[in-house]
């Protein structure tokens, strides 16, 4: 079971994402460190556990009101072994070109893809390095319906992004994960939203989920270093 820490960037700082309500996100308050700068948060997370990969959501880029590329470059320089999965509202070839780097894995979020032709264009441009994020809000799936319905269009790694679960402390979106796991036995699925503690991770592992994107549980301390080290035995 792979745990991938999440860093949500907005207005230059790390924020606490809750239920996809981006207009009300506030700078994160973490039990791991003081402050909400990306440099401090990432340094602390990697001190807690040697995560090989980190997921960054550039919420300004997703909302098409700027981006944090210089800040992400600084993180890459400070942590030369770190791979970053970058979700930056990649909806055009210009956006893909902006985020080119050998240690950046582009996350193509379905909510940012206007149509299936754009999906084909962007996925080809990513040269098989991309990760698909199937994005679900309170209104349901967001994105081209053809992409949700046809798993043959998916890359090997797929994030199931359940925004209503994010920061909710309600647990992962188990029913949706079960349904998608049954449909796509050959894809590596990652749960995003709701993971609270080691028991949730064990349940996800039993369901055949490859990994989980986690933020709140790390910052609240309910998923600590001992728990993370124990995951190798799952």
VOPAGU-2260 file (C-alpha; in pm, 1 decimal, decimal comma):
REM VOPAGU-2260
SITE   aa  ch    i         X         Y         Z
SITE  UNK   A    0       0,0       0,0       0,0
SITE  UNK   A    1     151,2     327,2    -114,4
SITE  UNK   A    2      81,8     649,3      74,4
SITE  UNK   A    3     124,0     967,7    -127,7
SITE  UNK   A    4     114,1    1291,7      72,4
SITE  UNK   A    5     -94,9    1571,5     -72,7
SITE  UNK   A    6       9,7    1936,2     -77,6
SITE  UNK   A    7    -261,2    2179,6    -187,3
SITE  UNK   A    8    -119,3    2514,2    -298,3
SITE  UNK   A    9    -324,4    2831,3    -318,3
SITE  UNK   A   10    -213,3    3194,0    -308,2
SITE  UNK   A   11     145,7    3090,9    -236,6
SITE  UNK   A   12      82,8    2875,1      71,5
SITE  UNK   A   13     -31,0    2524,4     161,4
SITE  UNK   A   14    -402,9    2514,9     240,9
SITE  UNK   A   15    -631,1    2265,2     411,1
SITE  UNK   A   16    -863,1    2123,5     145,7
SITE  UNK   A   17   -1213,3    2036,2     265,9
SITE  UNK   A   18   -1490,8    1882,9      55,5
SITE  UNK   A   19   -1383,1    2065,6    -260,6
SITE  UNK   A   20   -1503,7    2403,4    -128,9
SITE  UNK   A   21   -1204,2    2591,3    -266,9
SITE  UNK   A   22   -1343,5    2937,6    -197,0
SITE  UNK   A   23   -1311,1    2872,3     177,0
SITE  UNK   A   24    -979,2    2688,2     201,6
SITE  UNK   A   25    -753,8    2830,4     474,3
SITE  UNK   A   26    -377,6    2799,2     533,2
SITE  UNK   A   27    -306,4    2461,2     682,8
SITE  UNK   A   28    -253,2    2416,2    1055,6
SITE  UNK   A   29     -36,9    2109,6    1109,4
SITE  UNK   A   30      62,0    1918,2    1420,1
SITE  UNK   A   31     388,7    1837,5    1241,5
SITE  UNK   A   32     527,8    2190,2    1213,4
SITE  UNK   A   33     447,7    2556,2    1242,8
SITE  UNK   A   34     368,4    2763,3     938,8
SITE  UNK   A   35     211,4    2680,9     606,6
SITE  UNK   A   36     487,7    2740,4     353,0
SITE  UNK   A   37     540,0    2464,5     100,3
SITE  UNK   A   38     908,5    2439,9     188,5
SITE  UNK   A   39     834,5    2376,9     557,3
SITE  UNK   A   40     546,6    2137,4     494,8
SITE  UNK   A   41     734,5    1923,5     240,4
SITE  UNK   A   42    1049,6    1916,9     453,4
SITE  UNK   A   43     845,9    1801,3     752,7
SITE  UNK   A   44     654,5    1535,9     557,9
SITE  UNK   A   45     976,2    1388,2     421,5
SITE  UNK   A   46    1120,0    1394,1     772,7
SITE  UNK   A   47     821,3    1195,7     895,7
SITE  UNK   A   48     872,8     926,8     630,7
SITE  UNK   A   49    1090,9     900,5     315,8
SITE  UNK   A   50     802,9     926,2      70,5
SITE  UNK   A   51     931,8     873,1    -284,8
SITE  UNK   A   52     640,7    1063,6    -438,9
SITE  UNK   A   53     431,2    1366,2    -349,2
SITE  UNK   A   54     106,1    1491,1    -502,0
SITE  UNK   A   55      75,4    1865,9    -548,7
SITE  UNK   A   56    -252,1    2030,1    -647,2
SITE  UNK   A   57    -188,2    2380,1    -779,3
SITE  UNK   A   58    -532,8    2516,4    -704,7
SITE  UNK   A   59    -458,6    2852,2    -864,2
SITE  UNK   A   60    -365,5    2677,9   -1189,8
SITE  UNK   A   61    -669,5    2448,8   -1168,0
SITE  UNK   A   62    -888,7    2760,1   -1134,1
SITE  UNK   A   63    -694,5    2931,3   -1416,9
SITE  UNK   A   64    -575,0    3224,8   -1209,8
SITE  UNK   A   65    -196,8    3185,5   -1217,3
SITE  UNK   A   66      32,4    2904,0   -1110,8
SITE  UNK   A   67     305,3    2798,1    -865,8
SITE  UNK   A   68     567,2    2667,2   -1109,0
SITE  UNK   A   69     861,3    2858,1    -950,1
SITE  UNK   A   70     764,2    2723,9    -607,0
SITE  UNK   A   71     743,7    2368,4    -742,7
SITE  UNK   A   72    1084,8    2413,7    -907,6
SITE  UNK   A   73    1226,9    2515,1    -569,9
SITE  UNK   A   74    1085,5    2198,0    -411,9
SITE  UNK   A   75    1235,6    1983,0    -687,3
SITE  UNK   A   76    1573,7    2147,0    -634,2
SITE  UNK   A   77    1558,1    2106,4    -255,4
SITE  UNK   A   78    1462,9    1736,5    -279,0
SITE  UNK   A   79    1655,4    1585,1    -572,5
SITE  UNK   A   80    1514,6    1232,9    -523,4
SITE  UNK   A   81    1151,6    1337,0    -498,9
SITE  UNK   A   82     898,3    1267,7    -772,1
SITE  UNK   A   83     602,2    1504,9    -783,2
SITE  UNK   A   84     262,1    1423,9    -925,2
SITE  UNK   A   85     140,9    1762,5   -1042,4
SITE  UNK   A   86    -227,9    1842,9   -1081,3
SITE  UNK   A   87    -238,9    2189,0   -1232,9
SITE  UNK   A   88    -557,6    2194,7   -1437,7
SITE  UNK   A   89    -376,3    2063,1   -1743,7
SITE  UNK   A   90    -629,7    2135,4   -2017,8
SITE  UNK   A   91    -416,5    2245,0   -2313,4
SITE  UNK   A   92     -83,8    2182,7   -2484,8
SITE  UNK   A   93      41,3    2514,9   -2346,5
SITE  UNK   A   94     -28,0    2394,0   -1992,7
SITE  UNK   A   95     146,8    2061,6   -2059,8
SITE  UNK   A   96     455,1    2244,7   -2188,1
SITE  UNK   A   97     467,8    2469,6   -1881,1
SITE  UNK   A   98     502,6    2171,4   -1647,4
SITE  UNK   A   99     775,0    1974,8   -1825,3
SITE  UNK   A  100    1036,5    1823,3   -1590,6
SITE  UNK   A  101    1188,6    1477,2   -1560,8
SITE  UNK   A  102    1058,5    1441,3   -1202,7
SITE  UNK   A  103     712,2    1585,5   -1263,0
SITE  UNK   A  104     436,0    1335,3   -1343,7
SITE  UNK   A  105     142,7    1518,1   -1506,2
SITE  UNK   A  106    -196,2    1447,1   -1348,9
SITE  UNK   A  107    -474,6    1493,5   -1601,5
SITE  UNK   A  108    -782,2    1577,6   -1397,7
SITE  UNK   A  109   -1107,2    1492,1   -1571,1
SITE  UNK   A  110   -1270,8    1811,2   -1437,2
SITE  UNK   A  111   -1025,3    2015,8   -1644,7
SITE  UNK   A  112   -1066,9    1818,1   -1969,3
SITE  UNK   A  113   -1328,0    1987,7   -2192,7
SITE  UNK   A  114   -1389,9    1695,7   -2428,9
SITE  UNK   A  115   -1262,6    1352,7   -2527,2
SITE  UNK   A  116   -1059,6    1484,0   -2822,3
SITE  UNK   A  117    -862,9    1704,3   -2584,6
SITE  UNK   A  118    -803,2    1400,4   -2364,1
SITE  UNK   A  119    -651,3    1209,8   -2657,7
SITE  UNK   A  120    -430,5    1505,0   -2751,0
SITE  UNK   A  121    -303,0    1565,5   -2398,4
SITE  UNK   A  122    -248,5    1200,7   -2311,9
SITE  UNK   A  123     -41,6    1150,4   -2626,0
SITE  UNK   A  124     164,9    1459,9   -2545,1
SITE  UNK   A  125     248,0    1319,8   -2201,0
SITE  UNK   A  126     439,1    1027,4   -2355,8
SITE  UNK   A  127     287,8     767,7   -2120,5
SITE  UNK   A  128     399,6     950,5   -1804,8
SITE  UNK   A  129      57,6    1083,8   -1711,4
SITE  UNK   A  130    -180,8     980,4   -1436,6
SITE  UNK   A  131    -556,0    1015,1   -1478,3
SITE  UNK   A  132    -763,7    1166,9   -1200,3
SITE  UNK   A  133   -1132,4    1081,5   -1224,3
SITE  UNK   A  134   -1288,4    1373,2   -1038,7
SITE  UNK   A  135   -1612,8    1343,8    -842,5
SITE  UNK   A  136   -1791,6    1629,2    -661,4
SITE  UNK   A  137   -2124,9    1646,5    -478,4
SITE  UNK   A  138   -2276,8    1681,6    -826,9
SITE  UNK   A  139   -2116,6    1357,8    -942,4
SITE  UNK   A  140   -1850,5    1287,7   -1202,6
SITE  UNK   A  141   -1687,1    1588,9   -1366,9
SITE  UNK   A  142   -1540,7    1545,3   -1714,8
SITE  UNK   A  143   -1605,9    1379,1   -2051,4
SITE  UNK   A  144   -1845,4    1090,3   -1992,4
SITE  UNK   A  145   -1663,0     882,7   -2255,5
SITE  UNK   A  146   -1355,3     890,0   -2033,8
SITE  UNK   A  147   -1540,6     756,0   -1732,9
SITE  UNK   A  148   -1718,9     485,9   -1931,5
SITE  UNK   A  149   -1424,1     349,7   -2131,6
SITE  UNK   A  150   -1138,9     221,4   -1917,0
SITE  UNK   A  151    -940,7     129,9   -2228,8
SITE  UNK   A  152    -865,3     503,0   -2259,4
SITE  UNK   A  153    -704,5     516,3   -1915,7
SITE  UNK   A  154    -330,8     508,7   -1839,5
SITE  UNK   A  155    -210,3     236,4   -1600,0
SITE  UNK   A  156    -240,8     463,0   -1291,2
SITE  UNK   A  157    -574,2     623,6   -1202,3
SITE  UNK   A  158    -668,8     842,6    -905,0
SITE  UNK   A  159   -1027,9     822,1    -785,1
SITE  UNK   A  160   -1069,6    1177,6    -655,2
SITE  UNK   A  161   -1371,1    1195,2    -423,1
SITE  UNK   A  162   -1381,0    1564,4    -334,4
SITE  UNK   A  163   -1679,9    1536,6     -93,1
SITE  UNK   A  164   -1463,7    1304,1     119,7
SITE  UNK   A  165   -1158,7    1533,5     126,1
SITE  UNK   A  166   -1096,6    1668,3     476,1
SITE  UNK   A  167   -1430,7    1527,1     589,7
SITE  UNK   A  168   -1307,0    1263,0     836,0
SITE  UNK   A  169   -1578,2    1034,4     694,4
SITE  UNK   A  170   -1350,2     770,3     547,0
SITE  UNK   A  171   -1278,1     677,6     183,9
SITE  UNK   A  172   -1546,7     650,8     -82,7
SITE  UNK   A  173   -1561,6     271,0     -49,9
SITE  UNK   A  174   -1865,9     203,2    -270,3
SITE  UNK   A  175   -1724,7     396,2    -564,6
SITE  UNK   A  176   -1381,3     238,0    -521,3
SITE  UNK   A  177   -1534,8    -110,6    -514,4
SITE  UNK   A  178   -1733,9     -40,6    -829,4
SITE  UNK   A  179   -1436,6      92,0   -1023,4
SITE  UNK   A  180   -1205,8    -180,9    -895,7
SITE  UNK   A  181   -1450,5    -443,4   -1025,3
SITE  UNK   A  182   -1459,0    -274,8   -1366,8
SITE  UNK   A  183   -1083,9    -228,8   -1405,1
SITE  UNK   A  184    -886,1    -516,5   -1251,7
SITE  UNK   A  185    -569,4    -432,6   -1444,9
SITE  UNK   A  186    -534,6     -65,4   -1350,1
SITE  UNK   A  187    -355,3      64,1   -1042,9
SITE  UNK   A  188    -615,4     266,6    -854,4
SITE  UNK   A  189    -538,0     532,4    -592,9
SITE  UNK   A  190    -798,2     653,0    -345,0
SITE  UNK   A  191    -810,5    1028,3    -282,9
SITE  UNK   A  192   -1029,5    1171,6     -10,6
SITE  UNK   A  193   -1126,1    1053,7     335,9
SITE  UNK   A  194    -840,6     827,8     446,8
SITE  UNK   A  195    -819,1     871,4     824,5
SITE  UNK   A  196    -581,3     613,6     970,3
SITE  UNK   A  197    -405,3     279,4     929,6
SITE  UNK   A  198    -731,5      82,8     941,5
SITE  UNK   A  199    -859,5     269,1     635,1
SITE  UNK   A  200    -538,7     189,4     448,6
SITE  UNK   A  201    -566,7    -177,8     538,7
SITE  UNK   A  202    -923,9    -184,3     410,8
SITE  UNK   A  203    -822,3     -18,1      85,5
SITE  UNK   A  204    -544,7    -271,4      44,8
SITE  UNK   A  205    -794,6    -555,2      92,0
SITE  UNK   A  206   -1006,1    -403,5    -185,9
SITE  UNK   A  207    -710,0    -411,8    -422,6
SITE  UNK   A  208    -641,6     -37,8    -415,7
SITE  UNK   A  209    -276,7      37,5    -495,0
SITE  UNK   A  210    -240,9     346,0    -276,7
SITE  UNK   A  211    -398,9     646,5    -111,4
SITE  UNK   A  212    -348,3    1020,2    -137,5
SITE  UNK   A  213    -342,8    1156,9     216,3
SITE  UNK   A  214    -320,3    1498,6     381,6
SITE  UNK   A  215    -539,6    1551,2     689,4
SITE  UNK   A  216    -446,0    1221,5     857,9
SITE  UNK   A  217     -77,5    1311,7     838,0
SITE  UNK   A  218    -118,2    1664,6     970,3
SITE  UNK   A  219    -356,1    1557,6    1247,3
SITE  UNK   A  220    -122,8    1278,4    1356,2
SITE  UNK   A  221    -374,1     995,0    1313,0
SITE  UNK   A  222    -138,6     844,5    1056,0
SITE  UNK   A  223     203,0     859,6    1219,0
SITE  UNK   A  224     553,2     737,5    1139,4
SITE  UNK   A  225     499,8     399,5    1307,2
SITE  UNK   A  226     186,8     338,5    1101,7
SITE  UNK   A  227     360,8     437,2     782,2
SITE  UNK   A  228     653,6     203,6     847,8
SITE  UNK   A  229     414,1     -81,7     922,7
SITE  UNK   A  230     258,8     -59,0     578,0
SITE  UNK   A  231     542,8    -255,3     424,4
SITE  UNK   A  232     396,8    -564,8     584,9
SITE  UNK   A  233      49,5    -529,4     430,8
